[in-house]
Amino acid sequence: MRRARWLAPWKDSLDRPVIYHCVTRVVERRLAFGPVEKEQFRAYLRMYENFSGCRVLAYCLMCNHVHLLLEVPPMKTGGLSDAELLQRLRAIYPEVAVTAVAAELSNARTKVAAGLGGEALVTRIHERYTYRMQDLGEFMKVLLLRFSRWFNIKHERTGALWESRFKSVLVEEGEAAKTIAAYIDLNPVRAGIVEDPAAYRWSSYGEAMGGGSKGNGKKARAGLVRALAAHRGLEADAKHWAGGVSREYRMLLLEGAGEKLKEVVNESGELDVQVIRKGMKQAEVNAEIATLEQGRDVALSKMLRHRIRYFTDGAVIGSRTFVDELFHSARGRFGPQRKNGARKLRGNGSAAAGLLWSARDLRLRIIDEEVLITREKND
């Protein structure tokens, strides 16, 4: 007998967030997802986020299971306008289908204006799609079904991909949401895949640190802002990330990313230390926390322990004025659409963003994808 899912009684409230931690696992917990599968799942995740109106606050895609921290806002008072509905449909439907719905809506509006029918003509068109919006069950159902179909076609298989229906936990905003977001982003650290959670590409924190100022990098930062600060009234807006929010979250992650040791007696009868959970070296954790407590977002000393592609492929590195000056002196090197030279450092170089600039935007690879399947463990 299935247990009834815990759903927020205040699901229609405009003042209180509705947040769930959702987990789904591959049948028999097979290590089925490699880099291609994870990229495809994330693409569908963002598509259905845009369609449904739900917000992905945090996520982590492992080889045999998926974690999501999902906020389910209520439908706006008065529902969606025709333009808003069509914009949502563009997230998952081809333009030809959206154009057909637009024509149908226009025709219905014309009939209403001519007195040939009531507003119900338009409402029925909206309801064909809106029943799948702002709803936890519908979001997860269509996301997992869409990905299953893609996966089965790609791998020439049939049958169920997920071992059972997804699990969900209702999460209070504030300390609980922040803690679970960190728990989700620390999955690859606990599994021994990476030492630093920022180094895992298929997670909210990895995407937030490695992504650009637009697109999903910005969206990942916005989601984490909401996870950490919804109780303080902050909306999902990436503009709040660069301040205290990113520092607060980084410190929380560091506290959970340190390796765990215990003293043991070795075969020679001598006292020794055994690593019982992989992670960042505690000395490094303590040093970065000390730096963060001084008010710096990400320590430069920490950044310099990583490979920074900008320092070898960025063409020009320096202050914004310096890079722009060299850009204008070599204007012919760049296309006509380029208006200025300075580009912010991202990913492993983000600790220096605003201090150092690059003449090139670089597509970042946070971790070597080819080793993940062989290294990933069950959570």
C-alpha positions in Angstrom: 0.0 0.0 0.0 1.4 3.4 -1.0 1.7 6.0 1.7 0.0 9.3 0.9 2.5 12.0 -0.1 3.0 14.9 2.2 1.7 18.0 0.5 1.7 21.6 1.9 -1.7 22.6 3.1 -0.7 26.2 2.2 0.0 25.3 -1.4 -2.1 28.2 -2.6 -0.5 30.8 -0.3 1.3 33.7 -1.9 3.3 34.4 1.3 4.7 31.0 2.3 7.0 29.0 0.1 6.2 25.3 -0.8 9.5 23.4 -1.1 10.1 19.7 -1.6 13.2 17.5 -1.6 12.6 14.9 -4.3 14.7 11.8 -4.9 14.3 9.2 -7.7 16.5 6.1 -8.3 17.2 4.0 -11.4 15.8 0.5 -11.4 18.0 -1.9 -9.5 20.2 1.1 -8.8 22.2 0.5 -12.0 24.9 3.0 -12.8 23.1 4.0 -15.9 23.8 7.7 -16.4 27.0 9.0 -17.9 27.9 12.5 -19.1 25.5 12.4 -22.1 22.5 11.2 -20.0 23.1 13.7 -17.3 23.3 16.6 -19.8 20.0 15.4 -21.4 18.3 15.1 -18.0 19.4 18.6 -17.0 18.1 19.9 -20.4 14.7 18.4 -19.7 14.8 19.6 -16.1 15.2 23.2 -17.3 12.6 22.8 -20.0 9.9 21.6 -17.6 10.9 24.2 -15.0 10.2 26.9 -17.6 7.0 25.3 -18.6 5.6 24.4 -15.2 6.4 27.5 -13.2 8.1 25.3 -10.6 11.5 26.4 -9.5 14.6 24.2 -9.2 16.4 25.5 -6.1 19.1 22.8 -5.9 19.8 19.5 -7.7 22.4 16.8 -8.2 22.5 14.2 -11.0 24.3 11.1 -10.0 24.9 7.9 -12.0 21.9 6.0 -10.5 19.8 8.6 -8.7 18.7 12.2 -8.8 18.1 14.8 -6.1 15.9 17.9 -6.6 15.0 20.7 -4.2 11.9 22.0 -5.8 9.7 25.0 -5.0 6.1 24.9 -6.2 4.6 28.4 -6.3 0.8 28.8 -6.7 -0.7 29.9 -9.9 -0.8 33.7 -10.1 -4.1 35.3 -9.2 -6.3 35.5 -12.3 -4.2 32.8 -14.1 -1.9 33.3 -17.0 -2.4 35.8 -19.8 -2.5 34.4 -23.3 1.0 35.7 -23.9 2.3 34.0 -20.7 0.7 30.7 -21.6 2.3 30.8 -25.1 5.7 31.6 -23.6 5.4 28.6 -21.2 4.4 26.3 -24.1 7.5 27.3 -26.1 9.6 25.6 -23.4 8.5 22.2 -24.4 6.5 22.4 -27.7 7.8 23.2 -31.2 6.9 26.7 -32.6 4.5 25.3 -35.1 2.4 23.8 -32.2 2.6 27.1 -30.3 1.5 29.0 -33.3 -1.6 26.7 -33.7 -2.5 27.4 -30.0 -2.1 31.1 -30.6 -4.5 31.0 -33.5 -7.0 29.0 -31.5 -6.8 31.5 -28.7 -7.2 34.4 -31.1 -10.3 32.8 -32.7 -11.8 32.2 -29.2 -11.2 35.8 -28.2 -12.9 37.0 -31.4 -15.9 34.9 -30.7 -16.1 36.2 -27.1 -15.9 39.8 -28.3 -18.6 39.2 -30.8 -20.9 37.7 -28.2 -20.8 34.2 -29.8 -19.6 32.5 -26.6 -18.4 33.1 -23.1 -15.0 33.4 -21.5 -15.2 29.6 -21.0 -14.1 29.2 -24.7 -10.7 30.7 -23.7 -10.6 29.0 -20.3 -10.9 25.5 -21.8 -7.9 26.2 -24.0 -5.8 27.3 -21.1 -6.9 24.4 -18.9 -5.6 21.9 -21.5 -2.1 22.9 -20.4 -2.3 24.7 -17.0 -3.3 21.5 -15.1 0.3 20.4 -15.5 1.6 23.6 -14.1 2.4 24.6 -10.5 2.1 21.0 -9.4 4.7 18.7 -7.9 3.3 15.4 -9.1 2.7 16.6 -12.7 6.2 18.2 -12.8 7.9 15.0 -11.7 5.7 12.7 -13.8 6.3 14.5 -17.1 10.0 15.1 -16.4 10.7 11.4 -15.6 8.5 10.1 -18.4 10.1 12.3 -21.0 13.6 11.3 -20.0 12.7 7.6 -19.8 11.4 7.7 -23.4 14.6 9.4 -24.6 16.8 7.0 -22.6 15.0 3.9 -23.9 15.3 5.0 -27.5 19.0 5.9 -27.1 19.9 2.6 -25.5 17.4 0.4 -27.4 15.7 -0.9 -24.4 12.1 -1.2 -23.1 10.6 -1.2 -19.6 10.7 0.9 -16.5 13.8 3.1 -15.9 12.9 4.2 -12.4 12.7 1.7 -9.6 9.5 3.2 -8.0 7.6 6.4 -7.7 9.8 9.3 -6.6 10.1 10.2 -2.9 9.5 13.6 -1.7 9.9 15.4 1.6 8.2 18.7 2.4 10.8 21.2 3.5 10.5 24.3 5.6 12.1 27.5 4.2 15.1 28.8 6.1 17.5 26.6 7.9 15.9 23.3 6.6 15.9 24.3 3.0 19.5 25.6 3.3 20.7 22.4 4.9 19.0 20.1 2.4 20.4 22.2 -0.5 23.9 21.6 0.9 23.2 18.0 1.5 22.2 17.7 -2.2 25.3 19.5 -3.5 27.6 17.4 -1.3 26.5 14.1 -2.9 29.5 13.8 -5.1 31.8 14.6 -2.2 30.3 11.9 -0.1 30.6 9.5 -3.0 34.3 10.2 -3.3 34.0 11.6 -6.9 35.3 15.1 -6.1 36.8 16.8 -3.0 35.3 20.2 -3.6 31.5 20.3 -4.5 32.2 23.2 -6.9 34.1 20.7 -9.1 31.0 18.5 -9.9 29.4 19.6 -13.2 26.0 18.1 -12.7 24.9 19.9 -9.5 23.4 23.2 -8.7 26.6 24.5 -7.0 28.9 23.2 -9.7 26.7 24.9 -12.3 26.4 28.1 -10.2 30.2 28.3 -9.9 31.0 27.2 -13.5 28.2 28.8 -15.5 28.2 32.2 -17.1 26.4 35.4 -16.2 23.4 34.3 -18.3 21.5 31.0 -19.0 21.6 28.1 -16.6 24.6 29.4 -14.6 22.6 32.4 -13.7 19.5 30.2 -13.1 21.5 27.9 -10.7 22.6 30.9 -8.7 19.1 32.2 -8.5 17.8 28.9 -7.3 20.4 28.7 -4.5 19.6 32.3 -3.5 16.0 31.2 -3.0 16.9 28.1 -1.1 19.1 30.0 1.3 17.1 33.2 1.7 13.4 32.6 0.9 12.6 33.1 4.6 14.3 36.5 4.4 12.0 37.5 1.5 14.5 37.2 -1.3 13.2 36.0 -4.6 15.0 33.7 -7.0 17.3 36.4 -8.4 21.0 35.8 -9.1 21.9 39.4 -8.3 21.9 38.5 -4.6 24.4 35.6 -5.1 27.6 37.7 -5.1 27.0 39.1 -1.7 26.6 37.3 1.6 24.5 34.4 0.1 27.4 32.8 -1.7 29.7 33.2 1.2 27.2 31.7 3.6 26.6 28.7 1.4 30.3 28.2 0.7 31.0 28.0 4.4 28.1 25.6 4.9 29.4 23.3 2.2 32.9 23.5 3.5 31.7 22.2 6.9 30.3 19.2 5.1 33.1 18.6 2.6 36.0 17.9 4.9 37.4 14.4 4.9 36.5 12.4 8.0 39.3 10.6 9.8 39.6 8.1 12.7 42.5 6.8 14.6 43.3 3.1 14.2 46.0 0.7 15.2 47.8 -0.6 12.0 49.2 -4.1 11.4 52.5 -3.0 13.1 50.6 -2.1 16.2 51.3 1.6 15.7 48.7 4.4 16.0 47.6 5.5 12.5 44.9 7.6 10.8 42.4 6.1 8.4 40.2 8.1 6.0 36.6 6.9 6.5 35.0 9.5 4.2 36.8 11.3 1.4 36.7 15.0 1.0 38.7 18.2 1.2 41.7 18.2 3.5 40.7 19.7 6.9 43.6 22.1 6.9 42.4 23.5 3.5 38.8 23.7 4.9 39.9 25.6 8.0 42.1 28.0 6.0 39.3 28.9 3.5 36.7 29.3 6.3 39.1 31.6 8.1 39.4 33.7 4.9 35.7 33.7 4.3 35.1 34.9 7.8 37.2 38.0 6.9 34.5 38.8 4.3 36.0 37.5 1.1 33.6 35.6 -1.1 36.0 32.9 -2.4 39.6 32.9 -1.2 42.2 33.7 -3.9 44.5 31.2 -2.3 41.9 28.5 -2.8 41.4 29.6 -6.4 45.1 29.4 -7.2 45.2 25.7 -6.1 43.1 25.0 -9.2 43.9 25.0 -12.9 42.7 28.3 -14.2 42.2 28.1 -18.0 41.9 31.9 -18.3 45.6 32.1 -17.3 46.6 30.1 -20.3 43.9 30.7 -22.9 42.4 34.1 -21.9 44.4 36.1 -24.4 44.7 39.1 -22.1 44.4 39.1 -18.2 44.4 42.3 -16.2 42.2 45.1 -14.9 39.1 46.0 -16.9 40.7 49.2 -18.1 43.8 47.3 -19.2 41.9 44.6 -21.2 39.6 47.1 -22.8 42.5 49.3 -23.9 44.2 46.3 -25.6 40.9 45.2 -27.1 40.5 48.6 -28.9 44.1 48.6 -30.0 43.5 45.2 -31.7 39.9 45.7 -32.7 40.3 43.8 -36.0 40.9 40.6 -34.1 37.2 40.5 -33.0 33.9 40.3 -34.7 31.8 43.4 -35.4 29.2 42.5 -32.7 31.8 42.7 -29.9 31.4 46.0 -28.1 34.1 45.7 -25.4 37.0 43.5 -24.5 36.8 42.7 -20.8 35.2 39.5 -19.8 34.7 38.4 -16.2 36.5 35.3 -14.9 34.2 32.4 -14.2 34.4 28.9 -12.7 37.7 28.2 -10.9 38.7 31.8 -11.6 35.6 33.4 -10.1 37.4 34.4 -6.9 39.2 37.0 -8.9 36.1 38.2 -10.8 36.0 42.0 -10.6 39.7 42.2 -9.8 41.0 40.4 -12.9 39.4 40.3 -16.4 40.0 38.3 -19.5 39.7 39.1 -23.2 38.1 35.8 -23.9 35.0 33.9 -22.7 36.0 30.3 -22.1 33.7 27.3 -22.1 34.6 25.7 -18.8 35.0 22.0 -18.2 34.8 21.6 -14.4 35.7 17.9 -14.3 36.8 15.2 -16.7 33.5 13.6 -17.6 35.0 10.3 -18.8 36.1 9.2 -15.3 32.7 9.7 -13.6 31.0 6.4 -14.4 33.9 4.3 -13.1 34.4 6.5 -10.0 30.8 7.2 -8.9 29.4 5.2 -6.0 26.0 4.8 -4.6 24.9 7.4 -2.1 
